[in-house]
């Protein structure tokens, strides 16, 4: 019996010692981890502040350039109305947001803001085509084909603005998109040296807007940096001035 007690005591002491050693190791590890965690928190807070600061700056810079359709009609010598592409449904019809952009762009055309429409969107794949849909939509609403240009490589807002300037030779434009997106579009255009105004197309509320707003904050930060570095777009090519014939951009017979 006495021997059994001795063995239990020894085992207890060994277990206690291992527990204490384990606690000491955990304390040392946590103490070591505290500093990088602190720096990670500092960097995260600084990053959030940077994103918020860039967003506020970008919005404040271009806010006065968002105008009403009536104000847009008073602008002189607008080279084109630039309608930015958006999602296309599986059945080939425009998404709600794209539908509203197109209707607003056509209304501005009919109001005499400009006699040229530039449809800029994603046509990077055979099975996905925003711009031909956009042009056909405008034709179906009475706009002559020769007045409608297509930018098949408007893969992003930044690239749409870059190509509007370099490929389509636009200097003064009126941009049509939803307001949450308009700030970035106008900022990019301004950084490209264009005289740009925007008419927001928000006749209704859209599902998932909170997610789009969050993504847009990051996208504004990205384009703010792009405006500094000015990388070339995915594709450039020969100039197709919007003063010419829009059918020069047709890729289908």
DOMARKOL-526639 format. One record per residue (C-alpha): residue in one letter; x, y, z; residue number from 0. Coordinates in nm, 3 decimals, padded with zeros to 5 digits. Last residue first. Layout:
// DOMARKOL-526639
[A [X Y Z] NUM] ...
//
This chain:
// DOMARKOL-526639
[X [-02.306 04.117 -09.038] 252] [X [-02.133 04.090 -08.704] 251] [X [-01.817 04.258 -08.574] 250] [X [-01.948 04.615 -08.592] 249] [X [-01.704 04.882 -08.472] 248] [X [-01.687 05.061 -08.807] 247] [X [-02.068 05.070 -08.792] 246] [X [-02.032 05.361 -08.551] 245] [X [-01.941 05.597 -08.833] 244] [X [-01.704 05.885 -08.761] 243] [X [-01.690 06.154 -08.492] 242] [X [-01.654 05.875 -08.239] 241] [X [-01.298 05.836 -08.362] 240] [X [-01.187 05.476 -08.428] 239] [X [-00.815 05.482 -08.348] 238] [X [-00.612 05.172 -08.425] 237] [X [-00.542 04.932 -08.144] 236] [X [-00.532 04.890 -07.769] 235] [X [-00.610 04.579 -07.570] 234] [X [-00.570 04.472 -07.207] 233] [X [-00.549 04.832 -07.092] 232] [X [-00.216 05.009 -07.036] 231] [X [-00.109 05.070 -06.678] 230] [X [-00.159 05.428 -06.550] 229] [X [00.053 05.405 -06.230] 228] [X [-00.126 05.693 -06.054] 227] [X [-00.472 05.633 -06.200] 226] [X [-00.422 05.263 -06.133] 225] [X [-00.368 05.340 -05.764] 224] [X [-00.699 05.527 -05.744] 223] [X [-00.849 05.248 -05.953] 222] [X [-00.763 04.990 -05.688] 221] [X [-00.896 05.207 -05.404] 220] [X [-01.216 05.270 -05.596] 219] [X [-01.252 04.896 -05.652] 218] [X [-01.217 04.828 -05.280] 217] [X [-01.498 05.070 -05.197] 216] [X [-01.697 04.932 -05.489] 215] [X [-01.690 04.584 -05.341] 214] [X [-01.859 04.710 -05.024] 213] [X [-02.120 04.904 -05.222] 212] [X [-02.186 04.602 -05.443] 211] [X [-02.247 04.385 -05.136] 210] [X [-02.487 04.643 -04.995] 209] [X [-02.664 04.665 -05.332] 208] [X [-02.757 04.297 -05.340] 207] [X [-03.099 04.361 -05.491] 206] [X [-03.144 04.678 -05.690] 205] [X [-03.355 04.982 -05.603] 204] [X [-03.528 05.178 -05.877] 203] [X [-03.485 05.463 -06.127] 202] [X [-03.112 05.482 -06.055] 201] [X [-02.934 05.586 -06.374] 200] [X [-02.686 05.855 -06.281] 199] [X [-02.594 06.120 -06.536] 198] [X [-02.221 06.181 -06.537] 197] [X [-01.985 06.450 -06.656] 196] [X [-01.640 06.410 -06.806] 195] [X [-01.381 06.650 -06.945] 194] [X [-01.116 06.395 -07.030] 193] [X [-00.758 06.409 -06.904] 192] [X [-00.726 06.039 -06.824] 191] [X [-00.736 06.128 -06.453] 190] [X [-01.071 06.293 -06.516] 189] [X [-01.207 05.981 -06.683] 188] [X [-01.090 05.764 -06.395] 187] [X [-01.254 05.996 -06.142] 186] [X [-01.574 06.004 -06.345] 185] [X [-01.599 05.626 -06.356] 184] [X [-01.507 05.587 -05.989] 183] [X [-01.774 05.831 -05.876] 182] [X [-02.034 05.687 -06.113] 181] [X [-02.038 05.337 -05.967] 180] [X [-02.257 05.418 -05.663] 179] [X [-02.456 05.653 -05.888] 178] [X [-02.561 05.390 -06.142] 177] [X [-02.414 05.428 -06.491] 176] [X [-02.418 05.678 -06.777] 175] [X [-02.111 05.885 -06.859] 174] [X [-02.128 06.215 -07.047] 173] [X [-01.815 06.280 -07.247] 172] [X [-01.573 06.551 -07.355] 171] [X [-01.242 06.448 -07.505] 170] [X [-01.327 06.132 -07.694] 169] [X [-01.067 05.995 -07.937] 168] [X [-01.239 05.657 -07.967] 167] [X [-00.923 05.452 -07.928] 166] [X [-00.715 05.665 -07.690] 165] [X [-00.976 05.852 -07.483] 164] [X [-01.262 05.606 -07.477] 163] [X [-00.999 05.331 -07.451] 162] [X [-00.860 05.462 -07.122] 161] [X [-01.210 05.526 -06.989] 160] [X [-01.336 05.177 -07.067] 159] [X [-01.011 05.027 -06.934] 158] [X [-01.054 05.194 -06.594] 157] [X [-01.418 05.090 -06.571] 156] [X [-01.323 04.733 -06.650] 155] [X [-01.333 04.491 -06.943] 154] [X [-01.422 04.759 -07.197] 153] [X [-01.272 04.550 -07.475] 152] [X [-01.561 04.535 -07.725] 151] [X [-01.602 04.911 -07.732] 150] [X [-01.908 04.953 -07.951] 149] [X [-02.010 05.270 -08.133] 148] [X [-02.369 05.370 -08.199] 147] [X [-02.453 05.661 -08.432] 146] [X [-02.414 05.448 -08.745] 145] [X [-02.675 05.203 -08.614] 144] [X [-02.947 05.469 -08.603] 143] [X [-03.118 05.499 -08.261] 142] [X [-03.487 05.398 -08.270] 141] [X [-03.534 05.195 -07.953] 140] [X [-03.459 04.867 -08.128] 139] [X [-03.132 05.024 -08.242] 138] [X [-03.049 05.106 -07.879] 137] [X [-03.114 04.748 -07.766] 136] [X [-02.914 04.620 -08.063] 135] [X [-02.616 04.829 -07.951] 134] [X [-02.636 04.707 -07.593] 133] [X [-02.673 04.342 -07.697] 132] [X [-02.375 04.383 -07.928] 131] [X [-02.184 04.535 -07.635] 130] [X [-02.246 04.283 -07.360] 129] [X [-02.126 03.968 -07.531] 128] [X [-02.052 03.642 -07.352] 127] [X [-02.032 03.315 -07.545] 126] [X [-01.759 03.426 -07.786] 125] [X [-01.552 03.559 -07.499] 124] [X [-01.389 03.895 -07.425] 123] [X [-01.695 04.098 -07.515] 122] [X [-01.713 04.297 -07.192] 121] [X [-01.849 04.648 -07.205] 120] [X [-01.843 04.995 -07.356] 119] [X [-02.136 05.122 -07.560] 118] [X [-02.048 05.460 -07.706] 117] [X [-02.351 05.663 -07.816] 116] [X [-02.307 05.954 -08.055] 115] [X [-02.535 06.246 -08.142] 114] [X [-02.472 06.411 -07.806] 113] [X [-02.686 06.576 -07.535] 112] [X [-02.962 06.608 -07.796] 111] [X [-03.253 06.496 -07.578] 110] [X [-03.286 06.180 -07.788] 109] [X [-02.927 06.088 -07.704] 108] [X [-02.990 06.159 -07.336] 107] [X [-03.298 05.934 -07.343] 106] [X [-03.094 05.662 -07.517] 105] [X [-02.832 05.675 -07.239] 104] [X [-03.099 05.660 -06.971] 103] [X [-03.271 05.361 -07.134] 102] [X [-02.935 05.187 -07.170] 101] [X [-02.836 05.243 -06.809] 100] [X [-03.175 05.117 -06.689] 99] [X [-03.147 04.796 -06.892] 98] [X [-02.792 04.746 -06.767] 97] [X [-02.907 04.765 -06.404] 96] [X [-03.200 04.532 -06.460] 95] [X [-02.986 04.277 -06.641] 94] [X [-02.991 04.287 -07.019] 93] [X [-03.148 03.995 -07.210] 92] [X [-02.947 03.709 -07.356] 91] [X [-03.139 03.428 -07.186] 90] [X [-02.852 03.375 -06.944] 89] [X [-02.880 03.734 -06.826] 88] [X [-02.629 04.002 -06.924] 87] [X [-02.446 04.192 -06.654] 86] [X [-02.315 04.546 -06.694] 85] [X [-02.172 04.771 -06.959] 84] [X [-02.094 05.139 -06.925] 83] [X [-02.285 05.383 -07.144] 82] [X [-02.064 05.662 -07.276] 81] [X [-02.261 05.948 -07.430] 80] [X [-02.034 06.096 -07.693] 79] [X [-01.830 06.393 -07.810] 78] [X [-02.019 06.649 -07.600] 77] [X [-01.989 06.981 -07.780] 76] [X [-02.175 07.208 -07.537] 75] [X [-02.343 07.107 -07.212] 74] [X [-02.701 07.230 -07.161] 73] [X [-02.853 06.886 -07.220] 72] [X [-02.642 06.750 -06.933] 71] [X [-02.809 06.996 -06.698] 70] [X [-03.152 06.867 -06.798] 69] [X [-03.040 06.505 -06.760] 68] [X [-02.926 06.591 -06.406] 67] [X [-02.560 06.625 -06.320] 66] [X [-02.284 06.427 -06.149] 65] [X [-01.980 06.647 -06.202] 64] [X [-02.021 06.814 -05.864] 63] [X [-01.943 06.485 -05.688] 62] [X [-01.615 06.436 -05.873] 61] [X [-01.347 06.522 -05.616] 60] [X [-01.559 06.456 -05.308] 59] [X [-01.632 06.099 -05.414] 58] [X [-01.266 06.026 -05.486] 57] [X [-01.147 06.184 -05.161] 56] [X [-01.407 06.003 -04.951] 55] [X [-01.319 05.671 -05.113] 54] [X [-00.944 05.728 -05.076] 53] [X [-00.987 05.811 -04.706] 52] [X [-01.208 05.507 -04.641] 51] [X [-00.955 05.275 -04.806] 50] [X [-00.662 05.436 -04.624] 49] [X [-00.843 05.422 -04.289] 48] [X [-00.918 05.053 -04.342] 47] [X [-00.554 04.987 -04.428] 46] [X [-00.432 05.178 -04.121] 45] [X [-00.668 04.976 -03.900] 44] [X [-00.547 04.650 -04.054] 43] [X [-00.183 04.759 -04.022] 42] [X [-00.225 04.848 -03.655] 41] [X [-00.405 04.519 -03.588] 40] [X [-00.127 04.325 -03.760] 39] [X [00.130 04.522 -03.560] 38] [X [-00.040 04.423 -03.235] 37] [X [-00.062 04.064 -03.346] 36] [X [00.309 04.071 -03.431] 35] [X [00.384 04.197 -03.077] 34] [X [00.150 03.969 -02.881] 33] [X [00.275 03.650 -03.044] 32] [X [00.597 03.642 -02.837] 31] [X [00.401 03.689 -02.515] 30] [X [00.154 03.425 -02.626] 29] [X [00.439 03.186 -02.699] 28] [X [00.606 03.255 -02.363] 27] [X [00.276 03.202 -02.180] 26] [X [00.212 02.880 -02.370] 25] [X [00.561 02.753 -02.285] 24] [X [00.513 02.841 -01.918] 23] [X [00.178 02.663 -01.910] 22] [X [00.333 02.352 -02.066] 21] [X [00.612 02.356 -01.808] 20] [X [00.356 02.387 -01.529] 19] [X [00.153 02.100 -01.669] 18] [X [00.464 01.886 -01.711] 17] [X [00.565 01.956 -01.351] 16] [X [00.219 01.876 -01.220] 15] [X [00.209 01.549 -01.415] 14] [X [00.552 01.453 -01.282] 13] [X [00.457 01.543 -00.925] 12] [X [00.134 01.343 -00.952] 11] [X [00.315 01.043 -01.096] 10] [X [00.566 01.052 -00.809] 9] [X [00.286 01.081 -00.554] 8] [X [00.095 00.793 -00.710] 7] [X [00.408 00.578 -00.710] 6] [X [00.468 00.658 -00.344] 5] [X [00.107 00.578 -00.254] 4] [X [00.139 00.239 -00.427] 3] [X [00.458 00.167 -00.233] 2] [X [00.282 00.240 00.090] 1] [X [00.000 00.000 00.000] 0] 
//
